[in-house]
């Protein structure tokens, strides 16, 4: 059969329109999580609020699933997402400008981070060396 060039492209495009299979499976850590409502977890003396916002489902080494939540700092109409920090517990207010939050990965608590409430920047909290 002799198809014009656009005929081959048309057949290829038509073939690409088929139904794609989900290869992630039901046990995938990247499974879609029904987003729970945002939750206010603490308020500083200066009015900064810390909210649990985004959610991701994870699975620990023991196979038990959990939901890890992202953090957002709000003050009035301002909303600042804390980048790359998901946690499974409530952060602790250290002072009016800083909280301590534990980074969770695969349902396992990891390093603590100090989060600046003014700009949302997390910095790993390194323990002070004993003298």
N, C-alpha and C positions, 0 to 999 in steps of 0.2 A: 504494500500500500504506500502511496506517495502523498504524505500530508505536507501542507505548507508549513514553514517554520513556526508560525504562530499556533498551528494545530498541536504541535508537541507541547508547547508551553501551556496551552489550554488544557490538554489532558493531564499534565503534571499538576496544574493548579486544581483541577477537579479531584484528582487523587488525594491531594493534601487536605481536602475538605472533609475527609472521613472522620469518624469519631476516634478521638485519642483515648488510649487506655491510661488509667491511673496506676502508675507503677510504684507509688509510695506505699500502698497497703494501709490497712487500718491501724497498724502498730507504729506508724511513722511518728517520730518526735515532731516533725514539721506539720502535723495534722492541724487543721483549722480549729481554733478554739472559739467558742461563743464568747464574745467580749463581755465580761462582767461590767457593771456600771463603775464609773470612776468613784473612788472612795477617799474621802478626806481622812488622813491618818494623824496629822499633827499641825499645830499652828505655833509660830514663833511669837515672841513678845512684840515684834515689830510688824506683825500682820502677815508675814509670809506663810503660805499654806503649802503643805506637802501632800500630794495626792498620788494614789496608786491608779495608773491609767491603763496602758497597754497590757495585754496578757499573752503569754505563750505557754503551750503545754509542753512538758518535758517528762522524761522518764529516768529514774535513778538506776544505778547499777543493779539494784535488787528487782527491777522491773515495775516498781510502784510509780504511778504517774503523779504529777503535781502541776500546779499552775504558778509560773513565775510572773511577777508584775513589774512593769516599768514605772518610773517615778517622774512626776512633773511638779515644778514649783510654780505657784500662782500668787500673784499680788495684784489685786484689783483686776484690770482687764489684761494684764500681762501673764503669759503662760510660757514657761521655759521647760522643755523636756530635758531630763538628765540623760545624756547620751550613753549608750552601751552598758547600762546598769539595770539588770533585772534582779529582783529579790523575791524571797519567799517569806520574809518577815517584815515587821514594822520598823522603820528607821528610828534612831534615837536622836533627839534634839540635844546638841551639846551646848549651844549658845544661840543668840539671836541671828547669827549668820551662818551657822554650820550644823549639819546633821551627819551622823555616821550610819551608813547603810552597808549591808553585807551583800556582796555579789554572789548570786546563785548560778550554778551551771549544772544542768542535768539533775536537778533536785538536791544538789549538794551545796551547803554553804561554803563559801571560799573566803577570799580576802575582804577585810573591811575597807570601805572607802569613805573619805570625808567629802561631803558635797557642799559647795558654796551656795547658799540660798539666794545670792544676788544674781549669779550667772549660770547656775546649774552644773558647774564644772566639777566632776569627780576626780579626786586624787587619792591614790592608794595610801592607806593609813599604815605607815611603817612604825612598828614598836620602837621606842627609844632604847638604845643599847644600854645595858647595865654598866655602871662605872665602878 
